[in-house]
Amino acid sequence: MNVKINDSCIGCGACESICDAVFSVEDVAKVNEDGIAGNEDAVKEAADSCPVSAIEVE
């Protein structure tokens, strides 16, 4: 699974609250690639919950 944060990220923190093993938010969200394995469902939930659709999952 590939996870990318695009430029529309507003740093709201929704992704981090859903899956803090993968997402961290300072000014904008960042992806911890090492945390993705085993958290795929939470990553998809975070992407679906993003208010600006900034999380791209492949």
Predicted model as a PDB file, atoms N, CA, C, CB and O in Angstrom, pLDDT in the B-factor column:
MODEL        1                                                                  
ATOM      1  N   MET A   1       0.850  -1.186   0.000  1.00 96.00           N  
ATOM      2  CA  MET A   1       0.000   0.000   0.000  1.00 96.00           C  
ATOM      3  C   MET A   1       0.889   1.241   0.000  1.00 96.00           C  
ATOM      4  CB  MET A   1      -0.963   0.003   1.229  1.00 96.00           C  
ATOM      5  O   MET A   1       1.820   1.355   0.797  1.00 96.00           O  
ATOM      6  N   ASN A   2       0.585   2.165  -0.906  1.00 97.00           N  
ATOM      7  CA  ASN A   2       1.281   3.444  -0.952  1.00 97.00           C  
ATOM      8  C   ASN A   2       0.343   4.532  -0.448  1.00 97.00           C  
ATOM      9  CB  ASN A   2       1.779   3.761  -2.392  1.00 97.00           C  
ATOM     10  O   ASN A   2      -0.815   4.607  -0.859  1.00 97.00           O  
ATOM     11  N   VAL A   3       0.856   5.377   0.448  1.00 98.00           N  
ATOM     12  CA  VAL A   3       0.057   6.450   1.029  1.00 98.00           C  
ATOM     13  C   VAL A   3       0.802   7.761   0.823  1.00 98.00           C  
ATOM     14  CB  VAL A   3      -0.227   6.195   2.545  1.00 98.00           C  
ATOM     15  O   VAL A   3       1.988   7.874   1.133  1.00 98.00           O  
ATOM     16  N   LYS A   4       0.086   8.747   0.296  1.00 98.00           N  
ATOM     17  CA  LYS A   4       0.680  10.050   0.023  1.00 98.00           C  
ATOM     18  C   LYS A   4      -0.260  11.137   0.521  1.00 98.00           C  
ATOM     19  CB  LYS A   4       0.975  10.224  -1.492  1.00 98.00           C  
ATOM     20  O   LYS A   4      -1.481  11.000   0.435  1.00 98.00           O  
ATOM     21  N   ILE A   5       0.307  12.208   1.036  1.00 98.00           N  
ATOM     22  CA  ILE A   5      -0.463  13.387   1.432  1.00 98.00           C  
ATOM     23  C   ILE A   5      -0.268  14.440   0.345  1.00 98.00           C  
ATOM     24  CB  ILE A   5      -0.016  13.930   2.850  1.00 98.00           C  
ATOM     25  O   ILE A   5       0.864  14.832   0.060  1.00 98.00           O  
ATOM     26  N   ASN A   6      -1.360  14.900  -0.262  1.00 97.00           N  
ATOM     27  CA  ASN A   6      -1.205  15.907  -1.313  1.00 97.00           C  
ATOM     28  C   ASN A   6      -1.248  17.330  -0.725  1.00 97.00           C  
ATOM     29  CB  ASN A   6      -2.309  15.737  -2.381  1.00 97.00           C  
ATOM     30  O   ASN A   6      -1.448  17.517   0.475  1.00 97.00           O  
ATOM     31  N   ASP A   7      -1.058  18.304  -1.586  1.00 97.00           N  
ATOM     32  CA  ASP A   7      -0.910  19.699  -1.152  1.00 97.00           C  
ATOM     33  C   ASP A   7      -2.172  20.321  -0.565  1.00 97.00           C  
ATOM     34  CB  ASP A   7      -0.462  20.526  -2.302  1.00 97.00           C  
ATOM     35  O   ASP A   7      -2.116  21.417  -0.008  1.00 97.00           O  
ATOM     36  N   SER A   8      -3.306  19.640  -0.682  1.00 98.00           N  
ATOM     37  CA  SER A   8      -4.535  20.227  -0.145  1.00 98.00           C  
ATOM     38  C   SER A   8      -4.683  20.023   1.366  1.00 98.00           C  
ATOM     39  CB  SER A   8      -5.735  19.635  -0.854  1.00 98.00           C  
ATOM     40  O   SER A   8      -5.645  20.510   1.960  1.00 98.00           O  
ATOM     41  N   CYS A   9      -3.749  19.314   1.990  1.00 98.00           N  
ATOM     42  CA  CYS A   9      -3.813  19.048   3.439  1.00 98.00           C  
ATOM     43  C   CYS A   9      -3.896  20.365   4.220  1.00 98.00           C  
ATOM     44  CB  CYS A   9      -2.572  18.227   3.900  1.00 98.00           C  
ATOM     45  O   CYS A   9      -3.125  21.296   3.983  1.00 98.00           O  
ATOM     46  N   ILE A  10      -4.852  20.419   5.158  1.00 98.00           N  
ATOM     47  CA  ILE A  10      -5.028  21.607   5.991  1.00 98.00           C  
ATOM     48  C   ILE A  10      -4.552  21.377   7.423  1.00 98.00           C  
ATOM     49  CB  ILE A  10      -6.490  22.028   5.996  1.00 98.00           C  
ATOM     50  O   ILE A  10      -4.668  22.266   8.267  1.00 98.00           O  
ATOM     51  N   GLY A  11      -4.015  20.185   7.701  1.00 98.00           N  
ATOM     52  CA  GLY A  11      -3.465  19.902   9.023  1.00 98.00           C  
ATOM     53  C   GLY A  11      -4.513  19.796  10.112  1.00 98.00           C  
ATOM     54  O   GLY A  11      -4.243  20.156  11.258  1.00 98.00           O  
ATOM     55  N   CYS A  12      -5.700  19.310   9.786  1.00 98.00           N  
ATOM     56  CA  CYS A  12      -6.791  19.274  10.765  1.00 98.00           C  
ATOM     57  C   CYS A  12      -6.595  18.204  11.849  1.00 98.00           C  
ATOM     58  CB  CYS A  12      -8.103  19.032  10.051  1.00 98.00           C  
ATOM     59  O   CYS A  12      -7.143  18.323  12.945  1.00 98.00           O  
ATOM     60  N   GLY A  13      -5.813  17.158  11.541  1.00 98.00           N  
ATOM     61  CA  GLY A  13      -5.542  16.132  12.539  1.00 98.00           C  
ATOM     62  C   GLY A  13      -6.489  14.947  12.537  1.00 98.00           C  
ATOM     63  O   GLY A  13      -6.336  14.037  13.353  1.00 98.00           O  
ATOM     64  N   ALA A  14      -7.466  14.938  11.639  1.00 98.00           N  
ATOM     65  CA  ALA A  14      -8.419  13.823  11.609  1.00 98.00           C  
ATOM     66  C   ALA A  14      -7.712  12.501  11.349  1.00 98.00           C  
ATOM     67  CB  ALA A  14      -9.488  14.062  10.540  1.00 98.00           C  
ATOM     68  O   ALA A  14      -8.024  11.498  11.991  1.00 98.00           O  
ATOM     69  N   CYS A  15      -6.770  12.485  10.420  1.00 98.00           N  
ATOM     70  CA  CYS A  15      -6.066  11.241  10.096  1.00 98.00           C  
ATOM     71  C   CYS A  15      -5.265  10.732  11.292  1.00 98.00           C  
ATOM     72  CB  CYS A  15      -5.135  11.452   8.894  1.00 98.00           C  
ATOM     73  O   CYS A  15      -5.251   9.532  11.569  1.00 98.00           O  
ATOM     74  N   GLU A  16      -4.606  11.635  11.992  1.00 98.00           N  
ATOM     75  CA  GLU A  16      -3.813  11.250  13.158  1.00 98.00           C  
ATOM     76  C   GLU A  16      -4.701  10.697  14.269  1.00 98.00           C  
ATOM     77  CB  GLU A  16      -3.008  12.446  13.675  1.00 98.00           C  
ATOM     78  O   GLU A  16      -4.312   9.757  14.963  1.00 98.00           O  
ATOM     79  N   SER A  17      -5.888  11.271  14.443  1.00 98.00           N  
ATOM     80  CA  SER A  17      -6.782  10.771  15.493  1.00 98.00           C  
ATOM     81  C   SER A  17      -7.309   9.382  15.165  1.00 98.00           C  
ATOM     82  CB  SER A  17      -7.951  11.731  15.697  1.00 98.00           C  
ATOM     83  O   SER A  17      -7.635   8.612  16.068  1.00 98.00           O  
ATOM     84  N   ILE A  18      -7.393   9.056  13.876  1.00 98.00           N  
ATOM     85  CA  ILE A  18      -7.869   7.734  13.458  1.00 98.00           C  
ATOM     86  C   ILE A  18      -6.734   6.717  13.454  1.00 98.00           C  
ATOM     87  CB  ILE A  18      -8.510   7.812  12.067  1.00 98.00           C  
ATOM     88  O   ILE A  18      -6.931   5.570  13.855  1.00 98.00           O  
ATOM     89  N   CYS A  19      -5.558   7.119  13.009  1.00 98.00           N  
ATOM     90  CA  CYS A  19      -4.450   6.171  12.853  1.00 98.00           C  
ATOM     91  C   CYS A  19      -3.113   6.850  13.147  1.00 98.00           C  
ATOM     92  CB  CYS A  19      -4.442   5.578  11.429  1.00 98.00           C  
ATOM     93  O   CYS A  19      -2.375   7.200  12.227  1.00 98.00           O  
ATOM     94  N   ASP A  20      -2.805   7.033  14.434  1.00 98.00           N  
ATOM     95  CA  ASP A  20      -1.570   7.724  14.796  1.00 98.00           C  
ATOM     96  C   ASP A  20      -0.313   6.889  14.570  1.00 98.00           C  
ATOM     97  CB  ASP A  20      -1.633   8.141  16.230  1.00 98.00           C  
ATOM     98  O   ASP A  20       0.799   7.407  14.678  1.00 98.00           O  
ATOM     99  N   ALA A  21      -0.477   5.599  14.257  1.00 98.00           N  
ATOM    100  CA  ALA A  21       0.681   4.768  13.915  1.00 98.00           C  
ATOM    101  C   ALA A  21       1.230   5.138  12.539  1.00 98.00           C  
ATOM    102  CB  ALA A  21       0.302   3.276  13.948  1.00 98.00           C  
ATOM    103  O   ALA A  21       2.400   4.892  12.247  1.00 98.00           O  
ATOM    104  N   VAL A  22       0.385   5.727  11.698  1.00 98.00           N  
ATOM    105  CA  VAL A  22       0.785   6.057  10.328  1.00 98.00           C  
ATOM    106  C   VAL A  22       0.870   7.561  10.103  1.00 98.00           C  
ATOM    107  CB  VAL A  22      -0.191   5.447   9.337  1.00 98.00           C  
ATOM    108  O   VAL A  22       1.771   8.028   9.407  1.00 98.00           O  
ATOM    109  N   PHE A  23      -0.046   8.320  10.676  1.00 98.00           N  
ATOM    110  CA  PHE A  23      -0.107   9.758  10.412  1.00 98.00           C  
ATOM    111  C   PHE A  23       0.318  10.582  11.620  1.00 98.00           C  
ATOM    112  CB  PHE A  23      -1.511  10.153   9.995  1.00 98.00           C  
ATOM    113  O   PHE A  23      -0.030  10.268  12.759  1.00 98.00           O  
ATOM    114  N   SER A  24       1.077  11.640  11.352  1.00 98.00           N  
ATOM    115  CA  SER A  24       1.384  12.632  12.371  1.00 98.00           C  
ATOM    116  C   SER A  24       1.173  14.000  11.733  1.00 98.00           C  
ATOM    117  CB  SER A  24       2.854  12.467  12.929  1.00 98.00           C  
ATOM    118  O   SER A  24       1.456  14.202  10.552  1.00 98.00           O  
ATOM    119  N   VAL A  25       0.675  14.927  12.532  1.00 98.00           N  
ATOM    120  CA  VAL A  25       0.362  16.253  12.001  1.00 98.00           C  
ATOM    121  C   VAL A  25       1.120  17.299  12.794  1.00 98.00           C  
ATOM    122  CB  VAL A  25      -1.163  16.531  12.047  1.00 98.00           C  
ATOM    123  O   VAL A  25       1.012  17.378  14.018  1.00 98.00           O  
ATOM    124  N   GLU A  26       1.893  18.103  12.070  1.00 94.00           N  
ATOM    125  CA  GLU A  26       2.499  19.290  12.651  1.00 94.00           C  
ATOM    126  C   GLU A  26       1.816  20.458  11.957  1.00 94.00           C  
ATOM    127  CB  GLU A  26       4.089  19.318  12.469  1.00 94.00           C  
ATOM    128  O   GLU A  26       0.745  20.886  12.389  1.00 94.00           O  
ATOM    129  N   ASP A  27       2.402  20.975  10.907  1.00 95.00           N  
ATOM    130  CA  ASP A  27       1.691  21.980  10.101  1.00 95.00           C  
ATOM    131  C   ASP A  27       0.787  21.278   9.090  1.00 95.00           C  
ATOM    132  CB  ASP A  27       2.697  22.924   9.370  1.00 95.00           C  
ATOM    133  O   ASP A  27      -0.329  21.721   8.815  1.00 95.00           O  
ATOM    134  N   VAL A  28       1.294  20.175   8.547  1.00 97.00           N  
ATOM    135  CA  VAL A  28       0.539  19.317   7.637  1.00 97.00           C  
ATOM    136  C   VAL A  28       0.807  17.872   8.037  1.00 97.00           C  
ATOM    137  CB  VAL A  28       0.931  19.577   6.134  1.00 97.00           C  
ATOM    138  O   VAL A  28       1.719  17.595   8.816  1.00 97.00           O  
ATOM    139  N   ALA A  29       0.015  16.960   7.504  1.00 98.00           N  
ATOM    140  CA  ALA A  29       0.174  15.545   7.837  1.00 98.00           C  
ATOM    141  C   ALA A  29       1.427  14.971   7.188  1.00 98.00           C  
ATOM    142  CB  ALA A  29      -1.059  14.749   7.399  1.00 98.00           C  
ATOM    143  O   ALA A  29       1.832  15.371   6.097  1.00 98.00           O  
ATOM    144  N   LYS A  30       2.022  14.022   7.898  1.00 98.00           N  
ATOM    145  CA  LYS A  30       3.159  13.277   7.389  1.00 98.00           C  
ATOM    146  C   LYS A  30       2.841  11.798   7.548  1.00 98.00           C  
ATOM    147  CB  LYS A  30       4.485  13.663   8.132  1.00 98.00           C  
ATOM    148  O   LYS A  30       2.092  11.415   8.446  1.00 98.00           O  
ATOM    149  N   VAL A  31       3.409  10.962   6.676  1.00 98.00           N  
ATOM    150  CA  VAL A  31       3.145   9.528   6.684  1.00 98.00           C  
ATOM    151  C   VAL A  31       4.360   8.788   7.229  1.00 98.00           C  
ATOM    152  CB  VAL A  31       2.790   9.023   5.264  1.00 98.00           C  
ATOM    153  O   VAL A  31       5.486   9.012   6.783  1.00 98.00           O  
ATOM    154  N   ASN A  32       4.123   7.899   8.203  1.00 98.00           N  
ATOM    155  CA  ASN A  32       5.148   6.993   8.697  1.00 98.00           C  
ATOM    156  C   ASN A  32       4.995   5.690   7.933  1.00 98.00           C  
ATOM    157  CB  ASN A  32       5.033   6.771  10.251  1.00 98.00           C  
ATOM    158  O   ASN A  32       4.154   4.859   8.277  1.00 98.00           O  
ATOM    159  N   GLU A  33       5.806   5.505   6.892  1.00 97.00           N  
ATOM    160  CA  GLU A  33       5.698   4.328   6.021  1.00 97.00           C  
ATOM    161  C   GLU A  33       5.813   3.019   6.810  1.00 97.00           C  
ATOM    162  CB  GLU A  33       6.779   4.376   4.938  1.00 97.00           C  
ATOM    163  O   GLU A  33       5.166   2.031   6.464  1.00 97.00           O  
ATOM    164  N   ASP A  34       6.630   3.008   7.862  1.00 97.00           N  
ATOM    165  CA  ASP A  34       6.840   1.791   8.643  1.00 97.00           C  
ATOM    166  C   ASP A  34       5.590   1.363   9.402  1.00 97.00           C  
ATOM    167  CB  ASP A  34       7.979   1.993   9.615  1.00 97.00           C  
ATOM    168  O   ASP A  34       5.479   0.203   9.797  1.00 97.00           O  
ATOM    169  N   GLY A  35       4.652   2.275   9.613  1.00 98.00           N  
ATOM    170  CA  GLY A  35       3.448   1.956  10.365  1.00 98.00           C  
ATOM    171  C   GLY A  35       2.293   1.433   9.535  1.00 98.00           C  
ATOM    172  O   GLY A  35       1.270   1.028  10.088  1.00 98.00           O  
ATOM    173  N   ILE A  36       2.438   1.433   8.217  1.00 98.00           N  
ATOM    174  CA  ILE A  36       1.320   1.069   7.345  1.00 98.00           C  
ATOM    175  C   ILE A  36       0.941  -0.410   7.484  1.00 98.00           C  
ATOM    176  CB  ILE A  36       1.670   1.379   5.890  1.00 98.00           C  
ATOM    177  O   ILE A  36      -0.240  -0.737   7.592  1.00 98.00           O  
ATOM    178  N   ALA A  37       1.932  -1.298   7.482  1.00 98.00           N  
ATOM    179  CA  ALA A  37       1.655  -2.738   7.562  1.00 98.00           C  
ATOM    180  C   ALA A  37       0.855  -3.045   8.826  1.00 98.00           C  
ATOM    181  CB  ALA A  37       2.978  -3.556   7.546  1.00 98.00           C  
ATOM    182  O   ALA A  37       1.262  -2.701   9.936  1.00 98.00           O  
ATOM    183  N   GLY A  38      -0.272  -3.688   8.639  1.00 98.00           N  
ATOM    184  CA  GLY A  38      -1.145  -4.026   9.760  1.00 98.00           C  
ATOM    185  C   GLY A  38      -2.180  -2.973  10.082  1.00 98.00           C  
ATOM    186  O   GLY A  38      -3.084  -3.216  10.881  1.00 98.00           O  
ATOM    187  N   ASN A  39      -2.062  -1.808   9.473  1.00 98.00           N  
ATOM    188  CA  ASN A  39      -2.998  -0.707   9.737  1.00 98.00           C  
ATOM    189  C   ASN A  39      -3.740  -0.262   8.482  1.00 98.00           C  
ATOM    190  CB  ASN A  39      -2.255   0.476  10.333  1.00 98.00           C  
ATOM    191  O   ASN A  39      -4.244   0.859   8.420  1.00 98.00           O  
ATOM    192  N   GLU A  40      -3.806  -1.135   7.491  1.00 98.00           N  
ATOM    193  CA  GLU A  40      -4.393  -0.769   6.205  1.00 98.00           C  
ATOM    194  C   GLU A  40      -5.837  -0.293   6.318  1.00 98.00           C  
ATOM    195  CB  GLU A  40      -4.327  -1.938   5.267  1.00 98.00           C  
ATOM    196  O   GLU A  40      -6.217   0.682   5.669  1.00 98.00           O  
ATOM    197  N   ASP A  41      -6.652  -0.969   7.136  1.00 98.00           N  
ATOM    198  CA  ASP A  41      -8.057  -0.566   7.288  1.00 98.00           C  
ATOM    199  C   ASP A  41      -8.168   0.829   7.898  1.00 98.00           C  
ATOM    200  CB  ASP A  41      -8.816  -1.581   8.161  1.00 98.00           C  
ATOM    201  O   ASP A  41      -9.000   1.631   7.475  1.00 98.00           O  
ATOM    202  N   ALA A  42      -7.330   1.115   8.891  1.00 98.00           N  
ATOM    203  CA  ALA A  42      -7.353   2.434   9.531  1.00 98.00           C  
ATOM    204  C   ALA A  42      -6.863   3.514   8.568  1.00 98.00           C  
ATOM    205  CB  ALA A  42      -6.489   2.430  10.806  1.00 98.00           C  
ATOM    206  O   ALA A  42      -7.360   4.640   8.594  1.00 98.00           O  
ATOM    207  N   VAL A  43      -5.896   3.176   7.725  1.00 98.00           N  
ATOM    208  CA  VAL A  43      -5.408   4.135   6.720  1.00 98.00           C  
ATOM    209  C   VAL A  43      -6.536   4.490   5.753  1.00 98.00           C  
ATOM    210  CB  VAL A  43      -4.189   3.554   5.941  1.00 98.00           C  
ATOM    211  O   VAL A  43      -6.736   5.660   5.427  1.00 98.00           O  
ATOM    212  N   LYS A  44      -7.269   3.476   5.296  1.00 98.00           N  
ATOM    213  CA  LYS A  44      -8.394   3.723   4.394  1.00 98.00           C  
ATOM    214  C   LYS A  44      -9.470   4.551   5.073  1.00 98.00           C  
ATOM    215  CB  LYS A  44      -8.984   2.403   3.903  1.00 98.00           C  
ATOM    216  O   LYS A  44     -10.050   5.443   4.452  1.00 98.00           O  
ATOM    217  N   GLU A  45      -9.746   4.267   6.347  1.00 98.00           N  
ATOM    218  CA  GLU A  45     -10.739   5.049   7.102  1.00 98.00           C  
ATOM    219  C   GLU A  45     -10.290   6.503   7.219  1.00 98.00           C  
ATOM    220  CB  GLU A  45     -10.959   4.442   8.513  1.00 98.00           C  
ATOM    221  O   GLU A  45     -11.096   7.420   7.059  1.00 98.00           O  
ATOM    222  N   ALA A  46      -9.007   6.712   7.497  1.00 98.00           N  
ATOM    223  CA  ALA A  46      -8.480   8.072   7.603  1.00 98.00           C  
ATOM    224  C   ALA A  46      -8.610   8.804   6.272  1.00 98.00           C  
ATOM    225  CB  ALA A  46      -7.011   8.047   8.054  1.00 98.00           C  
ATOM    226  O   ALA A  46      -8.986   9.976   6.239  1.00 98.00           O  
ATOM    227  N   ALA A  47      -8.298   8.112   5.174  1.00 98.00           N  
ATOM    228  CA  ALA A  47      -8.417   8.736   3.854  1.00 98.00           C  
ATOM    229  C   ALA A  47      -9.866   9.118   3.570  1.00 98.00           C  
ATOM    230  CB  ALA A  47      -7.891   7.790   2.757  1.00 98.00           C  
ATOM    231  O   ALA A  47     -10.137  10.196   3.042  1.00 98.00           O  
ATOM    232  N   ASP A  48     -10.791   8.234   3.920  1.00 98.00           N  
ATOM    233  CA  ASP A  48     -12.213   8.515   3.696  1.00 98.00           C  
ATOM    234  C   ASP A  48     -12.717   9.653   4.580  1.00 98.00           C  
ATOM    235  CB  ASP A  48     -13.040   7.261   3.952  1.00 98.00           C  
ATOM    236  O   ASP A  48     -13.662  10.353   4.215  1.00 98.00           O  
ATOM    237  N   SER A  49     -12.090   9.838   5.739  1.00 98.00           N  
ATOM    238  CA  SER A  49     -12.530  10.857   6.693  1.00 98.00           C  
ATOM    239  C   SER A  49     -11.899  12.224   6.458  1.00 98.00           C  
ATOM    240  CB  SER A  49     -12.223  10.407   8.087  1.00 98.00           C  
ATOM    241  O   SER A  49     -12.337  13.217   7.039  1.00 98.00           O  
ATOM    242  N   CYS A  50     -10.884  12.282   5.618  1.00 98.00           N  
ATOM    243  CA  CYS A  50     -10.192  13.553   5.380  1.00 98.00           C  
ATOM    244  C   CYS A  50     -11.162  14.561   4.750  1.00 98.00           C  
ATOM    245  CB  CYS A  50      -8.946  13.341   4.461  1.00 98.00           C  
ATOM    246  O   CYS A  50     -11.736  14.289   3.696  1.00 98.00           O  
ATOM    247  N   PRO A  51     -11.347  15.728   5.394  1.00 98.00           N  
ATOM    248  CA  PRO A  51     -12.332  16.696   4.883  1.00 98.00           C  
ATOM    249  C   PRO A  51     -11.956  17.333   3.547  1.00 98.00           C  
ATOM    250  CB  PRO A  51     -12.530  17.779   5.892  1.00 98.00           C  
ATOM    251  O   PRO A  51     -12.820  17.881   2.862  1.00 98.00           O  
ATOM    252  N   VAL A  52     -10.672  17.267   3.166  1.00 98.00           N  
ATOM    253  CA  VAL A  52     -10.246  17.857   1.899  1.00 98.00           C  
ATOM    254  C   VAL A  52      -9.665  16.810   0.941  1.00 98.00           C  
ATOM    255  CB  VAL A  52      -9.216  18.950   2.157  1.00 98.00           C  
ATOM    256  O   VAL A  52      -9.027  17.157  -0.053  1.00 98.00           O  
ATOM    257  N   SER A  53      -9.888  15.547   1.244  1.00 98.00           N  
ATOM    258  CA  SER A  53      -9.407  14.427   0.403  1.00 98.00           C  
ATOM    259  C   SER A  53      -7.922  14.537   0.074  1.00 98.00           C  
ATOM    260  CB  SER A  53     -10.206  14.367  -0.898  1.00 98.00           C  
ATOM    261  O   SER A  53      -7.512  14.342  -1.070  1.00 98.00           O  
ATOM    262  N   ALA A  54      -7.124  14.851   1.087  1.00 98.00           N  
ATOM    263  CA  ALA A  54      -5.682  15.040   0.878  1.00 98.00           C  
ATOM    264  C   ALA A  54      -4.890  13.739   0.934  1.00 98.00           C  
ATOM    265  CB  ALA A  54      -5.140  15.993   1.910  1.00 98.00           C  
ATOM    266  O   ALA A  54      -3.714  13.722   0.571  1.00 98.00           O  
ATOM    267  N   ILE A  55      -5.512  12.651   1.380  1.00 98.00           N  
ATOM    268  CA  ILE A  55      -4.789  11.381   1.512  1.00 98.00           C  
ATOM    269  C   ILE A  55      -5.069  10.509   0.295  1.00 98.00           C  
ATOM    270  CB  ILE A  55      -5.194  10.640   2.820  1.00 98.00           C  
ATOM    271  O   ILE A  55      -6.211  10.163  -0.005  1.00 98.00           O  
ATOM    272  N   GLU A  56      -3.985  10.169  -0.392  1.00 98.00           N  
ATOM    273  CA  GLU A  56      -4.093   9.301  -1.573  1.00 98.00           C  
ATOM    274  C   GLU A  56      -3.581   7.926  -1.195  1.00 98.00           C  
ATOM    275  CB  GLU A  56      -3.294   9.881  -2.794  1.00 98.00           C  
ATOM    276  O   GLU A  56      -2.464   7.792  -0.695  1.00 98.00           O  
ATOM    277  N   VAL A  57      -4.400   6.892  -1.432  1.00 98.00           N  
ATOM    278  CA  VAL A  57      -4.044   5.511  -1.099  1.00 98.00           C  
ATOM    279  C   VAL A  57      -4.085   4.684  -2.373  1.00 98.00           C  
ATOM    280  CB  VAL A  57      -5.004   4.919  -0.017  1.00 98.00           C  
ATOM    281  O   VAL A  57      -5.077   4.690  -3.102  1.00 98.00           O  
ATOM    282  N   GLU A  58      -3.006   3.980  -2.627  1.00 96.00           N  
ATOM    283  CA  GLU A  58      -2.932   3.092  -3.801  1.00 96.00           C  
ATOM    284  C   GLU A  58      -2.643   1.687  -3.361  1.00 96.00           C  
ATOM    285  CB  GLU A  58      -1.859   3.564  -4.795  1.00 96.00           C  
ATOM    286  O   GLU A  58      -2.542   0.788  -4.195  1.00 96.00           O  
TER     287      GLU A  58                                                      
ENDMDL                                                                          
END                                                                             
